[in-house]
Amino acid sequence: MPRRTKWWLLPSALVLILALPAVALAAPAAPSAATLASGGAVFTMTNSAHGNQVWAYDVGTGGALIPAGHFNTHGVGTGVSLADQGALALSANHEWLFVVNAGSNSVTAFWVNTTPLASPILTFADKISSHGVMPVSLTVHGSWLYVVNVGNATIAGDIAGFWVSSTGGLSPIAGSARSLSTSGATGAAEIAFNPAGTALAVTEKGTSVIDTYAVSSSGAASPPITTVSNGSTPYGFAFTPAGAAVVSDAGPGALSSYAVNHLGAVTLVSGSVLDNQSAPCWVVIADGGRVALTTNAHSNSISTYTVTRGGTLTLSASVGATTAASPTDMAMGGPLGGELFVLDVGAGEIQEFGVGAHGALTLAYGVSALPATAEGLAAF
């Protein structure tokens, strides 16, 4: 990728992409309703500087995405790309949805009505300061919620943790606020728990560092362990069920994988396996941990990899599927958790793909007319 296109370090550079006109999504030859059953929901946010909202969609018969309402977060966004992954996060039982308000330095919690086609699907529960500046990514494990704040020219980025009560109330976890690798600009992109909830990881685009934190039984994070990433510009990532972290290397256009132990120590498994596309920055894990998928924002494509239990990566398809303009965030969901939802920010739409054996992708459905500032994706 030419050096002049380091758009992932400059979130505002995506304004030109986001300003592209919405493209009507042609109706594909969809799998049968028996293949894509009804159930589940998909969420994105507007990230509007005039008032952030969550836009919700029910997953209907045959995978149809049915608008389920717009819900105020009582915070504001930035109006430009956050250059992140994980701006929305669902609890494991799908009971709670958490959203960043990057323009007002806060986090919002919603209760989720998981009854199919329920109305309203979301109910506001709480909002709390993110305990930092410009929150961009969230992760939840049990009753612990963590956020990473990017910071600004005068306030350093950090992470902070919160207890989630049985009613969705948020309160700070003592000893959870921790620094990133440096007090300077890091370009933090994502925070995520490992599957066991014993460690947190944060990717820093600007420093090409991965921060890891051990998490105590009380939910408090340790000081960070900093590890130089194998490939430059580590961006989005996802943990396999076995605990391997699969990380996008936006610089070389690749994925790398790492073993992360319960104390946060990081060991390289597969280094920068190229996908031969441009700007792979977002990652999800599918097929029970056997498949990794990455969206290529500058190639309008999705690449697929096989993943061993130990985390070894092998490229399966450089172009597993083509998308509309500028695919970014992804989420797995649907009634069996086997559908892939993709946010195409350049086209203002969400596409849905059936995921078959070895990560084979089949376009099933889509909705368009999302706001140009749409950001983040969560689904069940």
C-alpha positions in Angstrom: 0.0 0.0 0.0 1.5 3.4 -0.9 2.7 5.3 2.2 0.6 8.3 1.3 -2.6 6.3 2.0 -2.1 5.8 5.7 -5.8 6.7 6.3 -6.0 4.5 9.4 -3.9 6.9 11.3 -6.1 9.9 10.4 -9.8 9.2 11.1 -10.9 12.4 9.5 -9.5 11.2 6.2 -12.4 8.9 5.9 -14.8 11.8 5.5 -14.4 11.6 1.7 -15.3 8.0 1.7 -18.2 8.5 4.0 -19.5 11.3 1.9 -20.0 9.0 -1.1 -23.7 8.7 -2.1 -25.6 5.7 -0.9 -25.8 2.9 -3.3 -29.0 0.9 -3.6 -28.4 -2.8 -2.8 -29.5 -5.1 -5.5 -31.5 -8.0 -4.3 -29.3 -11.1 -4.5 -30.3 -14.7 -5.1 -30.8 -15.3 -1.4 -30.5 -18.7 0.4 -33.8 -20.2 1.3 -35.6 -19.3 4.5 -34.7 -22.7 5.9 -31.0 -21.8 5.4 -31.3 -18.3 7.0 -34.0 -18.6 9.6 -35.5 -15.7 11.5 -34.2 -14.5 14.8 -31.6 -12.2 16.2 -30.9 -8.5 15.6 -28.2 -6.2 14.2 -27.1 -2.8 15.7 -25.1 0.1 14.4 -24.7 3.7 15.5 -24.9 7.1 13.8 -21.9 8.6 15.5 -23.5 12.0 14.8 -22.0 15.1 16.4 -25.5 16.3 16.8 -26.7 13.4 18.9 -25.7 9.8 18.7 -28.3 7.1 18.0 -28.4 3.3 17.7 -30.2 2.0 14.6 -31.6 -1.5 15.1 -32.7 -4.2 12.7 -34.5 -7.5 13.4 -33.4 -10.5 11.5 -36.6 -11.8 9.8 -37.5 -14.8 7.6 -34.8 -15.7 5.1 -32.4 -13.3 6.9 -34.4 -10.2 6.0 -33.2 -7.1 7.9 -36.2 -5.4 9.3 -35.9 -1.8 10.7 -36.6 -1.9 14.5 -36.1 1.7 15.5 -33.7 4.5 16.3 -32.6 4.9 19.9 -30.9 7.9 21.4 -27.7 7.3 23.4 -28.0 10.6 25.2 -24.5 11.4 24.0 -22.9 12.6 20.9 -20.5 11.2 18.3 -17.7 12.9 16.3 -19.3 12.9 12.8 -16.1 11.3 11.4 -14.7 7.8 11.4 -13.3 6.6 14.7 -10.8 4.3 12.9 -11.7 1.5 15.3 -13.3 -1.8 15.9 -15.8 -2.5 18.6 -17.7 0.8 19.0 -20.7 -1.3 20.1 -20.5 -4.4 22.3 -23.1 -7.0 23.3 -23.0 -9.0 26.5 -22.7 -12.8 26.0 -26.3 -13.4 26.9 -27.3 -10.5 24.5 -29.1 -8.8 27.4 -27.1 -5.6 27.3 -25.8 -3.4 24.4 -23.0 -0.9 25.1 -22.1 2.0 22.9 -19.4 4.7 22.9 -20.2 8.4 22.6 -16.8 9.6 21.3 -17.9 13.2 21.1 -19.1 13.5 24.7 -16.6 11.1 26.3 -19.2 8.7 27.6 -20.6 5.1 27.4 -24.3 4.2 27.1 -25.9 0.9 28.2 -29.2 -0.4 26.7 -31.3 -3.3 27.8 -32.0 -5.6 24.8 -35.4 -7.3 24.4 -34.3 -10.6 22.7 -37.9 -11.7 22.0 -38.2 -11.9 18.2 -39.7 -8.8 16.6 -40.2 -7.3 20.1 -40.9 -3.6 20.4 -39.0 -1.6 21.6 -36.0 -3.8 21.1 -33.8 -1.4 23.1 -34.4 0.4 26.4 -32.0 3.0 27.7 -30.4 1.9 31.0 -27.5 4.2 31.9 -24.8 6.5 30.7 -21.4 7.1 32.4 -18.2 9.1 31.7 -15.7 6.9 29.9 -13.0 8.2 32.3 -11.0 9.5 29.5 -11.2 11.4 26.2 -12.6 10.0 22.9 -13.7 6.4 23.7 -13.6 4.3 20.6 -14.0 0.6 21.5 -15.7 -1.6 24.2 -15.5 -5.1 25.4 -17.6 -7.0 28.0 -17.0 -10.2 30.0 -19.7 -11.2 32.5 -20.4 -8.1 34.6 -17.2 -6.3 33.6 -17.2 -3.7 30.8 -13.9 -2.0 29.6 -13.4 0.9 27.2 -10.3 2.3 25.5 -10.0 6.1 25.2 -7.8 7.5 22.4 -7.0 10.7 24.3 -6.1 14.0 22.7 -3.1 16.4 22.4 -3.2 17.2 26.2 -4.8 14.1 27.8 -3.2 10.7 27.3 -5.2 7.7 26.1 -6.2 5.0 28.7 -8.4 2.1 29.5 -11.1 2.1 32.2 -13.4 -0.6 33.6 -17.0 -0.6 34.9 -19.3 -2.9 36.8 -22.6 -3.7 35.0 -25.4 -4.1 37.5 -28.4 -6.4 37.1 -30.3 -3.4 35.9 -27.7 -2.2 33.5 -26.2 0.5 35.8 -22.6 1.3 35.3 -20.0 2.1 38.0 -16.2 2.3 37.9 -14.1 -0.7 38.9 -11.5 0.4 41.4 -8.0 0.1 40.0 -9.2 -0.4 36.5 -7.9 2.8 34.9 -4.6 2.1 33.2 -2.4 3.8 30.7 -1.6 2.8 27.1 2.0 2.2 25.9 2.9 5.9 26.0 1.4 9.2 27.0 1.8 10.4 23.4 -0.5 9.6 20.5 -1.1 5.9 20.0 -4.1 5.7 17.6 -5.7 3.0 19.8 -8.1 1.0 17.7 -9.7 -1.8 19.8 -9.9 -3.4 23.2 -11.1 -6.9 23.8 -11.1 -9.6 26.6 -9.7 -13.0 26.0 -12.4 -15.7 26.2 -11.5 -16.6 29.8 -11.8 -12.9 30.9 -8.3 -13.1 32.5 -6.6 -10.7 30.1 -7.3 -7.6 27.9 -5.6 -6.6 24.7 -5.5 -3.2 23.0 -4.1 -2.5 19.5 -2.3 0.8 18.8 -2.2 1.8 15.2 0.2 4.7 15.6 2.9 2.9 17.6 2.5 -0.6 16.1 2.2 -2.0 19.6 -0.2 -4.4 21.2 -0.9 -3.7 24.9 -2.0 -6.5 27.2 -3.3 -6.4 30.8 -3.9 -9.2 33.3 -7.3 -8.9 34.9 -7.8 -9.8 38.6 -10.7 -11.7 40.1 -12.1 -8.4 41.1 -12.0 -7.1 37.5 -9.1 -4.7 37.9 -6.5 -4.5 35.1 -2.7 -4.7 35.8 -0.3 -2.2 34.2 0.3 -2.9 30.5 2.6 -5.3 28.9 3.7 -3.8 25.6 4.6 -6.0 22.6 5.7 -4.8 19.2 3.3 -6.2 16.6 4.7 -8.4 13.9 3.2 -6.2 11.1 2.9 -2.5 11.1 -0.4 -0.7 12.1 -2.2 -3.4 14.1 -5.9 -2.5 13.9 -8.9 -4.7 14.5 -8.7 -8.2 16.0 -10.6 -11.0 17.4 -10.0 -13.9 19.8 -10.7 -17.5 18.8 -12.5 -19.7 21.4 -9.2 -21.3 22.2 -7.7 -17.9 23.1 -5.5 -17.0 20.0 -5.7 -13.3 19.0 -6.0 -12.8 15.2 -4.9 -9.2 14.4 -5.1 -7.2 11.2 -1.8 -5.7 10.0 -3.1 -2.7 8.0 0.3 -1.6 6.9 1.4 -4.7 4.9 -2.2 -5.9 4.3 -2.2 -9.1 6.3 -3.3 -10.9 9.4 -1.1 -12.1 12.2 -1.9 -14.4 15.1 -0.7 -14.5 18.7 -1.0 -16.8 21.7 -2.0 -14.7 24.8 -1.6 -16.4 28.2 -3.7 -15.7 31.3 -1.3 -13.1 32.5 -1.3 -11.2 29.1 2.1 -12.5 27.8 2.1 -12.5 24.0 3.8 -15.0 21.6 3.7 -14.8 17.8 2.1 -17.8 16.1 1.7 -16.7 12.4 3.4 -13.5 11.2 1.7 -11.2 8.6 0.0 -13.7 6.3 -0.8 -11.5 3.3 -4.3 -11.4 1.9 -3.2 -9.6 -1.3 -5.9 -6.9 -0.8 -5.7 -3.3 0.4 -6.5 -2.1 4.0 -7.6 -5.2 5.8 -8.5 -3.7 9.2 -11.4 -5.5 10.8 -11.5 -9.1 11.9 -14.2 -11.6 13.0 -13.9 -15.3 13.9 -16.5 -17.8 12.4 -17.2 -21.5 12.2 -16.4 -22.3 15.9 -12.9 -20.6 15.6 -11.8 -22.4 12.5 -12.2 -19.4 10.2 -11.0 -15.8 10.3 -12.6 -13.1 8.1 -11.2 -9.6 7.4 -12.8 -6.7 5.4 -10.5 -4.9 3.0 -11.8 -1.3 3.0 -9.8 -0.2 -0.1 -10.5 -3.4 -2.2 -14.2 -3.7 -1.4 -13.7 -7.4 -0.5 -13.6 -9.9 2.3 -10.7 -12.3 2.7 -11.0 -15.7 4.5 -8.4 -17.6 6.4 -8.4 -21.0 8.1 -7.3 -21.0 11.8 -6.0 -24.0 13.7 -6.7 -24.5 17.4 -3.2 -23.2 18.1 -3.9 -20.1 16.0 -1.9 -20.9 12.9 -3.3 -18.9 9.9 -3.6 -20.0 6.3 -5.1 -17.8 3.5 -8.1 -19.6 2.0 -9.5 -16.9 -0.3 -8.0 -13.5 -1.1 -11.4 -12.5 -2.3 -14.0 -14.6 -0.4 -16.7 -12.2 -1.4 -17.0 -8.7 -2.9 -18.8 -6.0 -1.1 -20.2 -2.5 -1.8 -18.0 0.5 -1.1 -15.5 0.6 1.8 -16.5 -2.4 4.0 -15.4 -1.8 7.6 -17.1 -3.3 10.7 -18.3 -6.9 10.9 -20.4 -9.0 13.3 -21.5 -12.6 13.5 -25.2 -13.2 14.4 -28.5 -14.7 13.3 -30.4 -17.5 15.0 -27.5 -19.9 15.0 -24.7 -17.2 15.0 -23.7 -18.2 11.6 -24.5 -15.1 9.5 -22.0 -12.5 8.8 -23.1 -8.8 8.8 -20.9 -6.2 7.2 -21.1 -2.4 7.4 -20.2 -0.8 4.0 -19.6 2.8 5.1 -19.0 4.1 1.6 -22.4 2.8 0.4 -24.3 3.5 3.6 -25.5 -0.1 4.0 -25.3 -3.4 5.9 -24.8 -6.6 3.9 -25.6 -10.0 5.2 -23.7 -13.2 4.1 -24.4 -16.8 4.9 -21.2 -18.5 6.1 -20.6 -22.0 4.8 -17.9 -24.6 5.1 -14.4 -23.3 5.3 -15.7 -19.7 5.4 -17.5 -19.8 2.0 -19.6 -16.6 1.8 -23.0 -16.2 0.1 -24.7 -12.8 -0.1 -28.1 -13.1 1.4 -29.7 -9.7 2.2 -29.0 -6.1 2.9 -30.3 -2.7 3.9 -29.2 0.7 2.6 -29.8 4.4 3.5 -27.8 4.4 6.6 -26.3 7.7 7.7 -22.9 8.6 6.2 -21.4 8.7 9.7 -22.6 5.2 10.6 -20.0 3.4 12.8 -19.7 0.0 14.5 -21.7 -3.2 14.3 -23.0 -5.7 16.8 -25.3 -8.6 16.2 -26.9 -11.8 17.8 
